[in-house]
Amino acid sequence: MFSGEQFTNSSKRGMFGDNVLEMDWMVGQVLEEVREQGLEEDTFIFFTSDNGPCMSRPFDGMGSAGLLKCGKGTTYEGGQRVPAIAYWPGRIQPGVTDELSSALDLLPTFTNLAGASLPDDVIIDGVDMADILFNHGKSLTDTFLFYPAFTYPDIGAYAVRYKNYKAHFLTSGNPNSGDEWNPDASCRRDSPQTPFKPALVYDLDIDPQEMYVLDKNKYYDVYAKLYEIKVQNEATMTWRPSEINKPFNISLAPCCNPGCQPVPQCCICPHQLTGVTTTPVMTTQMVTEEITEMETVRIQEEIDSRPGNA
C-alpha cells in the first residue's frame, strides 16, 4: 500500500488508513476539477472496489469486512461483496439499493449510455444497470458465479448465487485473508481447497455471515436450481489462457525516460533497482531477476518482523 508524504502517518489505521485518506483526497480532487470545468451534470461517476479487504497486515491497520466472512482472495462474501457509489447529478436520485450487480455490468452500462453496441461474437457476462441506477428498479440478472484468484476448467466456479441464495461447491483460504491471527480458520492461507457434496447453501438475506447451512431436504428446489446454474455455465464456458500466469514482461512497464532508446532497457528507473547499473546492455531477463530477488527479500523481511518469528 502506498501513501505520499502528505498522508504518511496521518491516520490511526497505519498504512491502510493512510492509503484510504489519500484515496479520498484524490477522488475529491477529481470531483473538484469536474465541477470547475462545468462537467458535473454530464459526468457519470462510479466508485467501487475490485475485491474485499486485504487482511494480511494485522499490525498495519488492515481492512475489515465487518460481519462478512473472510476477505480478499476468497469466494466468501467478505472477499466478494463490496460497496459501490454511483453519482450523476440530475440523473441519479439519492437512495440505496441491494439489487444484484457487479463490475461486469459496467461495460454494458457504459456502452448503453454512450449509444454504442456490444460485440455480437462474444458472450458478455454483465448486464445493463440503467434501471437500477436511474429508476431504483430491478436488476436484469438474478445469478452470479464466484471464481477464486486462480481456477481451471476442471475446477470451475467455486460458488453460485441465485437471488438471495448462495451455494459453495468448493472453498479455500487465501493469504490475503489472514493467517493465524484470523480466528476463522477457513479464511487462512493454510485452509486447503475443500469440495462439498452436497454444497453449502446459505440464505444471504438473513445470513450474510454464511454461518447457517440450509437443510437440503427443506430447500431441495433451491439446491437443484443452484446445481443447474453451475452445470449450464460450465458447459458453455470458453476458457482463455490466464493473463496472470503469463511471464513478466518489463517492456509493458511504464517508461521513466519517455522517448529514450533502446526500449525497454533505457526505461528502468535507477531508484527502483538499488545497486543495479541500468545501462542499455541490461537485458530484460536481468531486470526481471533483480525485481524478483528484491520482492523475495521484501516478503521475507515482512515475515521475519511478525511476532513470534526470530
C-alpha positions as CSV (number, residue, x, y, z in Angstrom):
1,M,0.0,0.0,0.0
2,F,1.3,3.4,-1.0
3,S,0.7,6.8,0.5
4,G,2.5,10.1,-0.4
5,E,4.5,12.2,2.1
6,Q,1.5,14.3,2.8
7,F,-0.5,11.4,4.1
8,T,2.1,9.1,5.6
9,N,1.4,8.5,9.3
10,S,-1.7,10.7,9.1
11,S,-4.2,8.2,10.3
12,K,-4.8,5.8,13.2
13,R,-5.0,2.8,10.9
14,G,-1.4,2.5,9.8
15,M,-0.5,2.2,6.1
16,F,-4.0,1.1,5.2
17,G,-5.6,4.1,6.8
18,D,-3.1,6.5,5.2
19,N,-3.9,5.0,1.8
20,V,-7.6,5.4,2.3
21,L,-7.2,9.0,3.4
22,E,-5.1,9.8,0.3
23,M,-7.6,8.0,-2.0
24,D,-10.4,10.0,-0.5
25,W,-8.5,13.2,-1.2
26,M,-7.6,12.2,-4.7
27,V,-11.3,11.4,-5.5
28,G,-12.2,14.8,-4.1
29,Q,-9.6,16.5,-6.4
30,V,-11.1,14.8,-9.4
31,L,-14.6,15.8,-8.4
32,E,-13.5,19.4,-7.8
33,E,-11.9,19.6,-11.3
34,V,-15.1,18.2,-12.9
35,R,-17.1,20.8,-11.2
36,E,-14.7,23.6,-12.1
37,Q,-14.9,22.6,-15.7
38,G,-18.7,22.7,-15.6
39,L,-19.0,19.0,-16.5
40,E,-20.7,17.6,-13.3
41,E,-24.1,17.2,-14.9
42,D,-22.5,15.4,-17.9
43,T,-20.3,13.1,-16.0
44,F,-21.2,9.6,-14.6
45,I,-19.0,8.7,-11.7
46,F,-18.9,5.1,-10.3
47,F,-16.7,4.3,-7.4
48,T,-16.2,0.7,-6.1
49,S,-13.6,-1.9,-5.2
50,D,-12.3,-4.9,-7.2
51,N,-12.4,-7.2,-4.1
52,G,-13.0,-7.4,-0.4
53,P,-10.4,-6.1,2.1
54,C,-6.9,-7.4,2.4
55,M,-6.4,-8.8,5.8
56,S,-2.7,-9.9,5.6
57,R,-1.3,-6.9,7.6
58,P,-2.8,-7.2,11.1
59,F,-0.3,-4.6,12.5
60,D,-0.8,-2.0,9.8
61,G,-4.4,-1.2,10.2
62,M,-5.7,-3.9,7.8
63,G,-9.1,-3.7,6.2
64,S,-12.2,-5.2,7.7
65,A,-15.2,-6.9,6.0
66,G,-17.3,-6.2,9.1
67,L,-19.8,-9.0,9.7
68,L,-19.0,-10.7,6.3
69,K,-16.9,-13.9,6.3
70,C,-13.2,-13.8,5.3
71,G,-11.7,-11.2,2.9
72,K,-9.7,-10.7,-0.3
73,G,-8.9,-13.8,-2.3
74,T,-11.7,-15.9,-1.1
75,T,-15.2,-16.6,-2.6
76,Y,-16.9,-15.9,0.7
77,E,-18.9,-12.7,1.0
78,G,-16.1,-10.8,2.7
79,G,-13.9,-11.4,-0.4
80,Q,-16.5,-10.6,-3.0
81,R,-19.2,-8.2,-1.7
82,V,-18.1,-4.6,-1.9
83,P,-19.9,-1.2,-1.6
84,A,-20.4,1.0,-4.7
85,I,-21.3,4.6,-5.2
86,A,-22.9,5.9,-8.3
87,Y,-23.1,9.7,-8.8
88,W,-24.6,11.8,-11.6
89,P,-26.5,15.0,-10.6
90,G,-29.8,15.3,-12.4
91,R,-29.8,11.6,-13.5
92,I,-29.3,9.6,-10.3
93,Q,-31.6,10.2,-7.3
94,P,-30.2,9.7,-3.8
95,G,-31.0,6.3,-2.4
96,V,-29.8,2.8,-1.5
97,T,-30.3,-0.5,-3.4
98,D,-29.4,-4.1,-2.7
99,E,-30.1,-5.3,-6.2
100,L,-27.6,-7.8,-7.5
101,S,-24.9,-6.2,-9.7
102,S,-21.2,-6.5,-10.3
103,A,-18.3,-4.7,-12.1
104,L,-19.1,-7.0,-15.0
105,D,-22.1,-4.8,-15.5
106,L,-20.1,-1.6,-16.1
107,L,-19.2,-2.4,-19.7
108,P,-22.9,-3.0,-20.9
109,T,-24.0,0.1,-18.8
110,F,-21.4,2.5,-20.3
111,T,-22.0,1.1,-23.8
112,N,-25.7,1.8,-23.5
113,L,-25.1,5.3,-22.1
114,A,-22.8,6.1,-25.0
115,G,-25.3,4.8,-27.6
116,A,-22.8,2.2,-28.8
117,S,-23.2,-1.5,-29.4
118,L,-21.6,-4.5,-27.8
119,P,-19.9,-7.1,-30.0
120,D,-22.2,-9.9,-31.1
121,D,-19.5,-12.6,-31.5
122,V,-18.7,-13.0,-27.8
123,I,-20.8,-13.7,-24.7
124,I,-20.9,-10.7,-22.4
125,D,-21.4,-11.8,-18.8
126,G,-22.6,-8.4,-17.5
127,V,-26.0,-6.7,-17.9
128,D,-27.1,-3.0,-18.2
129,M,-27.6,-1.5,-14.7
130,A,-29.5,1.6,-16.1
131,D,-32.8,0.6,-14.4
132,I,-31.1,0.2,-11.1
133,L,-29.2,3.5,-11.4
134,F,-31.9,5.8,-12.8
135,N,-35.2,4.3,-11.7
136,H,-34.4,2.5,-8.5
137,G,-35.5,-0.6,-10.4
138,K,-34.7,-4.3,-10.5
139,S,-31.5,-6.0,-11.8
140,L,-31.6,-7.7,-15.1
141,T,-29.9,-10.7,-13.6
142,D,-30.5,-12.9,-10.6
143,T,-27.4,-15.1,-10.8
144,F,-23.7,-14.7,-10.2
145,L,-20.7,-17.1,-10.3
146,F,-17.8,-16.8,-7.9
147,Y,-14.3,-17.8,-9.0
148,P,-11.1,-17.9,-6.9
149,A,-8.0,-15.9,-7.9
150,F,-6.7,-19.0,-9.8
151,T,-9.0,-21.5,-11.3
152,Y,-9.1,-24.0,-14.1
153,P,-11.6,-25.7,-16.4
154,D,-11.6,-28.9,-14.3
155,I,-12.5,-26.9,-11.2
156,G,-14.9,-24.2,-12.5
157,A,-16.8,-21.9,-10.2
158,Y,-16.3,-22.2,-6.5
159,A,-19.7,-20.8,-5.7
160,V,-23.0,-19.8,-7.3
161,R,-25.6,-17.2,-6.3
162,Y,-29.2,-17.3,-7.3
163,K,-31.4,-14.5,-6.0
164,N,-30.7,-14.5,-2.2
165,Y,-29.3,-18.0,-2.1
166,K,-25.6,-18.9,-2.4
167,A,-24.0,-22.3,-2.8
168,H,-20.4,-23.1,-2.1
169,F,-19.2,-26.1,-4.1
170,L,-15.6,-25.6,-3.1
171,T,-13.9,-23.3,-0.6
172,S,-10.3,-22.4,0.2
173,G,-8.4,-19.8,2.3
174,N,-6.1,-17.2,0.9
175,P,-3.0,-15.4,2.3
176,N,-4.8,-12.0,1.7
177,S,-7.5,-13.2,4.1
178,G,-5.2,-13.7,7.1
179,D,-3.1,-16.2,8.9
180,E,-3.1,-17.4,12.5
181,W,-4.4,-14.0,13.7
182,N,-7.7,-14.6,11.9
183,P,-9.9,-16.6,14.3
184,D,-11.8,-18.2,11.4
185,A,-9.5,-21.0,10.2
186,S,-11.4,-21.4,6.9
187,C,-10.1,-18.0,5.8
188,R,-6.4,-18.6,6.4
189,R,-3.8,-19.3,3.7
190,D,-3.4,-22.9,5.0
191,S,-7.1,-23.7,4.6
192,P,-7.0,-26.2,1.6
193,Q,-9.3,-26.4,-1.4
194,T,-12.2,-28.4,0.0
195,P,-15.1,-29.8,-2.1
196,F,-18.6,-30.0,-0.6
197,K,-21.2,-32.6,-1.6
198,P,-23.9,-31.5,-1.1
199,A,-22.9,-27.9,-1.4
200,L,-23.1,-25.4,1.5
201,V,-26.1,-23.3,0.8
202,Y,-27.0,-20.1,2.6
203,D,-29.7,-17.5,2.5
204,L,-27.8,-14.3,2.3
205,D,-30.8,-12.1,3.1
206,I,-30.9,-13.5,6.7
207,D,-27.4,-14.9,6.9
208,P,-24.9,-12.7,5.2
209,Q,-22.2,-14.1,7.5
210,E,-22.6,-17.5,5.8
211,M,-22.9,-19.3,9.1
212,Y,-26.1,-21.4,8.9
213,V,-26.3,-24.1,6.1
214,L,-29.8,-24.6,4.8
215,D,-31.3,-28.1,5.1
216,K,-31.2,-29.8,1.7
217,N,-34.4,-31.7,2.4
218,K,-36.3,-28.5,3.2
219,Y,-34.7,-26.5,0.4
220,Y,-34.4,-29.2,-2.3
221,D,-35.6,-26.9,-5.1
222,V,-33.0,-24.3,-4.2
223,Y,-30.2,-26.8,-4.2
224,A,-31.4,-28.2,-7.5
225,K,-31.5,-24.7,-9.1
226,L,-28.0,-23.7,-7.9
227,Y,-26.6,-27.0,-9.3
228,E,-28.4,-26.4,-12.6
229,I,-26.9,-23.0,-12.9
230,K,-23.3,-24.3,-12.3
231,V,-23.7,-27.1,-14.8
232,Q,-25.1,-24.9,-17.5
233,N,-22.5,-22.2,-17.1
234,E,-19.6,-24.6,-17.2
235,A,-21.0,-26.4,-20.3
236,T,-20.8,-23.1,-22.2
237,M,-17.7,-21.5,-20.7
238,T,-14.9,-20.7,-23.1
239,W,-11.5,-20.6,-21.2
240,R,-8.8,-18.3,-22.4
241,P,-5.1,-18.5,-21.4
242,S,-4.5,-17.0,-18.0
243,E,-3.2,-13.4,-18.1
244,I,-1.8,-13.7,-14.6
245,N,0.2,-16.8,-15.5
246,K,2.0,-15.1,-18.4
247,P,5.7,-14.4,-17.8
248,F,6.7,-11.0,-16.5
249,N,7.4,-8.5,-19.4
250,I,9.4,-5.5,-18.5
251,S,8.6,-3.9,-21.8
252,L,5.0,-3.4,-20.7
253,A,6.0,-1.3,-17.6
254,P,5.8,2.5,-17.6
255,C,8.9,4.1,-19.0
256,C,10.8,6.5,-16.7
257,N,12.5,8.1,-19.7
258,P,9.9,8.7,-22.4
259,G,11.3,8.7,-25.9
260,C,14.6,7.0,-25.0
261,Q,16.2,4.2,-26.9
262,P,16.5,1.3,-26.8
263,V,13.3,0.3,-25.1
264,P,12.8,-1.3,-22.6
265,Q,16.4,-1.3,-21.4
266,C,16.6,2.5,-21.1
267,C,13.3,2.7,-19.2
268,I,14.5,1.2,-16.0
269,C,14.2,3.6,-13.1
270,P,17.5,3.6,-11.1
271,H,15.8,4.4,-7.8
272,Q,13.7,1.2,-8.2
273,L,16.6,-1.1,-8.6
274,T,19.1,-0.3,-5.8
275,G,22.6,-1.3,-6.6
276,V,22.0,-2.2,-10.2
277,T,23.7,-0.4,-13.0
278,T,21.0,0.3,-15.6
279,T,22.8,0.5,-18.9
280,P,21.5,0.0,-22.4
281,V,23.1,-3.5,-22.4
282,M,21.0,-4.6,-19.4
283,T,18.7,-7.4,-20.6
284,T,15.1,-8.0,-19.8
285,Q,16.0,-11.2,-18.1
286,M,18.5,-9.4,-15.8
287,V,15.9,-6.8,-14.8
288,T,13.3,-9.5,-14.2
289,E,15.7,-11.5,-11.9
290,E,16.6,-8.3,-10.0
291,I,13.0,-7.4,-9.4
292,T,12.1,-10.9,-8.3
293,E,15.0,-11.0,-5.9
294,M,14.0,-7.7,-4.3
295,E,10.4,-8.8,-3.9
296,T,11.6,-12.1,-2.3
297,V,13.7,-10.2,0.2
298,R,10.8,-7.8,1.0
299,I,8.4,-10.6,1.7
300,Q,10.9,-12.5,3.9
301,E,11.6,-9.3,5.9
302,E,7.9,-8.9,6.4
303,I,7.5,-12.5,7.6
304,D,10.6,-12.1,9.9
305,S,9.1,-9.0,11.5
306,R,5.9,-10.7,12.7
307,P,5.6,-11.5,16.4
308,G,6.9,-15.0,17.3
309,N,9.5,-15.0,14.4
310,A,13.1,-14.7,15.3
